[in-house]
Amino acid sequence: MSALPTYTCDSGQATAQQSRAVAHPNWTIAVTMLASSLAFIDGSVTNVALPAIGRELGANAGSLPWIINAYLLPLSALLLVGGAAGDHYGRKRVMIVGIAVFTVASVGCALAPDLAVLLAARALQGMGAAILMPNSLGILGSSFEGEARGRAVGTWAAAGAIASAVGPPLGGWLVDSVGWRVIFYLNLPVAFAAVLAAWRYVDESAEGKEPLDWAGAALATLALGFLTWALTLWSSRHSASPETWTGLGAGCLLLMAFLLIEHRRGERAMMPLALFASRPFVGLTLLTLLLYGALGGLLVLLPYLLIVGGQYSSTQAGLAFLPFSIVLGTVSRLAGRLSERIGPRWPLTIGPIFTGAGFLLLTRADPSASYWTGILPGIAVIALGMAGAVAPLTTAVLSSVDERHAGTASGFNSAIARTGGLVATAVAGAVIATSGTALIGAFHTAAIVAGVLSGASGIIAYLTLDAATPSGPSPA
């Protein structure tokens, strides 16, 4: 297989090139961390608040997954377009627009008088996140090279973990003491700081001379939109209805049309198909789908199991995830640096397999028994495995393409991760619909499935990634 274009520089060259290219490297990292943290905080906090939202707005078990899916659907549909728009119109400019949209939507969520308005605001949040997320990572990928990129991505991943750590316990405490609406106001100061710092300290990058591939953008959005809508219906109805099959069929047809358009446009395409001539890029795509699908199920199901099955408060359910984020935040930076030294193959093989072992440990989970013996061991092992995979995966994706496609590649990989999460949410909808001992049994079954998927993603990494480090081209 032919390799994708990559940067070729050693450690010393990377440091020198970084300092010449980026006027404020520390501020650049800080801005990408703040922007991405908006999505991290919102996702983790909303999961903890689901039972409280359902009680106040009268949402039943079938409606609760829509609070997650209303966000994931436009997020999955627009991530590829969001990244491509940044590659053409400037990543900083497009990221700031995304932050603004996300902030307005957050206020709408906080003020929502009923479930319909909340879902509309959540959809707008998803649109904003789809614009800001790939461009924050695109900025990071285009600003650093070599080991400097590994350190930067590791720092970004650690900050995301810290945001995820602060989100659930803080959000749970706010839900218990003030109410669920206040959790959406948490986004406002973070968004303000991100915009101010980006405006002052981040250089603009990747303003393309050619017009955006609007035909490809429209087809990609429609294809991903139909596919995620169909999965959303499956999630809420717990079965494949005629509408579900219609959505899947329409999505597949539109996806085929998108691939045809991109093939004809060649290098001028929004998503050049030459990217898929690389075995490592295809392997990273499959790994992302399986691993983040498994993780997405855990993030939705475990808080619900603890609150409904174990009578945990929202604060306690949030604190239950604290070890996960502490381990992830502590180890991610080291994993990013290690990946740049030895290559991503072994971290992305061992990390997901460890994650799978952690999921299998959760088959012992009993929300009414001891947290320390039934829940914590599984969470700790999952955190250790994900810490070894998150930063190397992000670095490998950004290193697998040339600089002008960094935003598109980031958007595509994020879309794959969100699609995996959406499939997991669809499965989670069936688990949430159960109660009592059936809920515990359904959770154990979901944990086994997640463990198998995670282990399979590690095997895929071993078979598709090369032993060479990402600082040089992979062998053909």
C-alpha positions, 0 to 999 in steps of 0.5 A: 500500500502506498503511504500518505504524505507525512512530515520528515523531521527529527526532534531537533528540527521539529523544535526549531520549525515549531518555534519559527512557525508558531509565535505563541506555542503555549497559547496555541495549545491552550486555545485548542484545549479550551475549545475542545473542552467545551464538547468534553464538558458538555458530553460528560455533564449531560450524561449525569443529568439525564435522570433529572432532565427526564423528571422535570421535562417529563421525558420517558425512557424512550425519550432520554436517548434523544437528549444525547442523540439530538447532539450527536446527529448534527455533530456526526453529520457536519464534522467532515464539512466543519474540518474541510471549511477550516482547511479552506477558509482558515481554521482559527476563523471557522473555529471561532464561529463554531464556538459562538454557535455552541455558546448560543445553543448552550444558553438555549439549553439552559432556558428550554421550557420543554423537551422539544426546545431542549432537543432543538438547542442540543442539535444547535450545540452539535452543529457548533461542536462539529465546526469547532472540534476538527479545527481546534485539532487542525490548528494543533496538527498544523502548528507542531511537528515531530516530538513537539506534536506528540507532546502537544497532542498529549497535553491536549488529551490530558486537558480533555481528561481533566475537563471530563474529570471536573465535569461529572462531579461538578455537574452532579453537584450542581444538578443536586443543589441548583438544578440541571439547567445551570450545567449548560452555563458552565460553557460560557466562561470557557467559550469566552476565554477560548475566543479571546485567546484565539483572537489574540494569540493564534495565527490563521492557517490553511486558507485554501485558494480553491473554492470549497467542494460544495457538492461534496460537502452537501452530499457528505452532510446528507449521507451522514445525516441520514445514517445517523438519523436512522441509528437515532430511530433505532436507539429510541424505538429499540428495533429496526423500523421501516423508517430506519431501513429507509434512512440507512438506504438513503444514507448509503446511496448518498454516500456512494454519490459522495464517493463518486463526486470525490473520485472525479474531483481528485486532489481538489476533492474535500475528502481526497480518496487517495487517503484510503490508499493507505493501509494505516489510515484505514486501520486507524479509521476502523480502530476509532469506530470500534474503540470509541463505540465501546467507550461511548456506551460506557459513558452513557450506561454506567451513570444511568446504572448507578443512579437508577439501579444503585440509587446514587445521587448525580454527584456520586455518579459523577465522582464515580468517573473521577478515577477514569479522568485522573488516570487519563489526564496523568498518562496521556502526555507520556503516551503522546511522547512515547508514540512519537518515539516508537511509533503508534503501533504498539500503544494502539495495540496494547491500549485498546486490549487493556481497555477491553479487559477493563470492560470485561471486569465491569461484568462484575458490576453491581450498583447496589454492592461496593463501588470499590470492588465492583466498579472501580477496578473496571474503570481503572483498567479502562482508563489505563488502556484509553490513556495509552491510545487517545494521544497516539491515535490523534497524533497518528491521524494528524501525521498521516496527511499533509498539512493542508488536509489536517482539518479534513482528516481530523473531521473525518476521524472525529465523525467516525468516533461520533458514529461509533458513539451513536451506535453505542447510544442506540444499544444503550437505549435498549439497556435503559429501557430495562429495570431492576435485575434486567438492567444489571444483566443488560449492562453486563451484556453491553460490557462484554460487547464493548470488551470484544470491540475494544480488543478487536480494535487493538488487533486491527492496529497491530495488523494495519500499522507499520513499525516505523515512527510517524516522523517518517513515511511508512514503508509501502 
